[in-house]
Amino acid sequence: MLRAMTIFFCATLLACAALVTSLATEAWCAEPNWVLLDENADSRFYYDQRGAQNPNEGVVQVRTRVIYTESGKADALKILEASGKFKNLYETRYLHELNCEEQESRLLEVRHLDKEGVTLKTADLSSVAEWEAIPPFARMGVVLEKACKR
């Protein structure tokens, strides 16, 4: 009888652990919810409404995405480099930290992707990123407004 209860207890515990892990993984790995915030002749600018996180009090981490038009891609390639490495550039994703109270941002990561979502290049800027004021009417100002009102 004791052995049967022990097996039942262990099975119940494992089932609960699997459920918690499954739910946590779903929340952590949830598909982005890209919301279009701005577009112009060069690009469309999105904010991941679902992916905002709060690593510290008053600070929010957010992901943004720029999908290029042909003219925007040409301009981006001038900045990136002329090599063929970026010939299939389609979009760039950014990870920012926002200081809601100070209305500042810092860029932590940049990831360039092709249309299939394959990473062409990633740059981790977290060790060198500095806080910068967000200018009025900047795209990041709209992100700040949305992410900090959560």
TAJORA-V188866 format. One record per residue. N is the residue number from 1. RES is the residue in three letters. OMEGA is omega in degrees with one decimal (* if undefined). BURIAL is 1 if it has 24 or more other ideal C-beta (glycine too) atoms within 12 Angstrom, else 0. Layout:
{{N & RES & OMEGA & BURIAL} {N & RES & OMEGA & BURIAL}}
This chain:
{{1 & MET & 179.7 & 0} {2 & LEU & 179.7 & 0} {3 & ARG & 178.8 & 0} {4 & ALA & 178.7 & 0} {5 & MET & 179.2 & 0} {6 & THR & 178.6 & 0} {7 & ILE & 178.0 & 0} {8 & PHE & 179.8 & 0} {9 & PHE & -179.2 & 0} {10 & CYS & 179.2 & 0} {11 & ALA & 178.7 & 0} {12 & THR & 179.1 & 0} {13 & LEU & 178.7 & 0} {14 & LEU & 178.5 & 0} {15 & ALA & 178.0 & 0} {16 & CYS & 179.7 & 0} {17 & ALA & 178.9 & 0} {18 & ALA & 179.5 & 0} {19 & LEU & 180.0 & 0} {20 & VAL & 179.2 & 0} {21 & THR & 179.3 & 0} {22 & SER & -179.6 & 0} {23 & LEU & 179.4 & 0} {24 & ALA & 179.2 & 0} {25 & THR & 178.3 & 0} {26 & GLU & -178.8 & 0} {27 & ALA & -176.4 & 0} {28 & TRP & -175.1 & 0} {29 & CYS & -177.8 & 0} {30 & ALA & 177.5 & 0} {31 & GLU & 177.4 & 0} {32 & PRO & 174.0 & 0} {33 & ASN & -175.8 & 0} {34 & TRP & 179.0 & 0} {35 & VAL & 179.2 & 0} {36 & LEU & 179.5 & 0} {37 & LEU & -173.8 & 1} {38 & ASP & 171.1 & 1} {39 & GLU & 177.4 & 0} {40 & ASN & -176.3 & 0} {41 & ALA & -176.1 & 0} {42 & ASP & -173.3 & 0} {43 & SER & 169.6 & 1} {44 & ARG & -174.5 & 1} {45 & PHE & -176.3 & 1} {46 & TYR & 176.3 & 1} {47 & TYR & 177.8 & 1} {48 & ASP & -176.5 & 1} {49 & GLN & -176.8 & 1} {50 & ARG & -169.5 & 0} {51 & GLY & -178.4 & 1} {52 & ALA & 179.1 & 1} {53 & GLN & 179.9 & 0} {54 & ASN & -179.2 & 0} {55 & PRO & -179.7 & 0} {56 & ASN & 177.6 & 0} {57 & GLU & 177.1 & 0} {58 & GLY & -179.5 & 0} {59 & VAL & -180.0 & 1} {60 & VAL & 172.4 & 1} {61 & GLN & -179.1 & 1} {62 & VAL & 174.3 & 1} {63 & ARG & 175.1 & 1} {64 & THR & -174.3 & 1} {65 & ARG & 174.5 & 1} {66 & VAL & 173.8 & 1} {67 & ILE & -171.6 & 1} {68 & TYR & 164.9 & 1} {69 & THR & 179.1 & 0} {70 & GLU & -179.4 & 0} {71 & SER & 177.2 & 0} {72 & GLY & 177.4 & 1} {73 & LYS & 179.2 & 1} {74 & ALA & 177.7 & 0} {75 & ASP & 179.8 & 0} {76 & ALA & -179.9 & 1} {77 & LEU & 176.2 & 1} {78 & LYS & -178.8 & 0} {79 & ILE & -174.9 & 0} {80 & LEU & 175.9 & 0} {81 & GLU & -176.9 & 0} {82 & ALA & -177.7 & 0} {83 & SER & -179.7 & 0} {84 & GLY & -176.9 & 0} {85 & LYS & -176.1 & 0} {86 & PHE & -176.5 & 1} {87 & LYS & 179.1 & 0} {88 & ASN & -179.7 & 0} {89 & LEU & 179.2 & 1} {90 & TYR & -177.3 & 1} {91 & GLU & 173.8 & 1} {92 & THR & 176.8 & 1} {93 & ARG & -176.1 & 1} {94 & TYR & 170.7 & 1} {95 & LEU & -178.4 & 1} {96 & HIS & 163.4 & 1} {97 & GLU & 178.6 & 1} {98 & LEU & 171.7 & 1} {99 & ASN & -172.3 & 1} {100 & CYS & -176.6 & 1} {101 & GLU & -177.5 & 0} {102 & GLU & -177.4 & 0} {103 & GLN & 179.3 & 0} {104 & GLU & 175.5 & 1} {105 & SER & 169.9 & 1} {106 & ARG & -176.1 & 1} {107 & LEU & -176.6 & 1} {108 & LEU & -175.8 & 1} {109 & GLU & 174.9 & 1} {110 & VAL & -179.8 & 1} {111 & ARG & 178.3 & 1} {112 & HIS & -176.3 & 1} {113 & LEU & 172.0 & 1} {114 & ASP & -174.5 & 0} {115 & LYS & 179.2 & 0} {116 & GLU & 179.6 & 0} {117 & GLY & 178.1 & 0} {118 & VAL & -179.3 & 0} {119 & THR & 176.0 & 0} {120 & LEU & 179.0 & 1} {121 & LYS & 176.1 & 0} {122 & THR & 175.4 & 0} {123 & ALA & 176.0 & 0} {124 & ASP & -176.8 & 0} {125 & LEU & -171.4 & 0} {126 & SER & -177.9 & 0} {127 & SER & -178.4 & 0} {128 & VAL & -175.9 & 0} {129 & ALA & 176.7 & 0} {130 & GLU & 178.5 & 0} {131 & TRP & 178.0 & 0} {132 & GLU & 177.0 & 0} {133 & ALA & 177.7 & 0} {134 & ILE & -178.4 & 1} {135 & PRO & 176.4 & 0} {136 & PRO & 176.8 & 0} {137 & PHE & 176.2 & 0} {138 & ALA & 177.8 & 0} {139 & ARG & -179.0 & 1} {140 & MET & 175.1 & 1} {141 & GLY & 177.3 & 0} {142 & VAL & 177.7 & 1} {143 & VAL & 178.3 & 1} {144 & LEU & -179.7 & 1} {145 & GLU & -178.3 & 0} {146 & LYS & -174.6 & 1} {147 & ALA & -175.9 & 1} {148 & CYS & 178.6 & 1} {149 & LYS & -178.0 & 0} {150 & ARG & * & 0}}
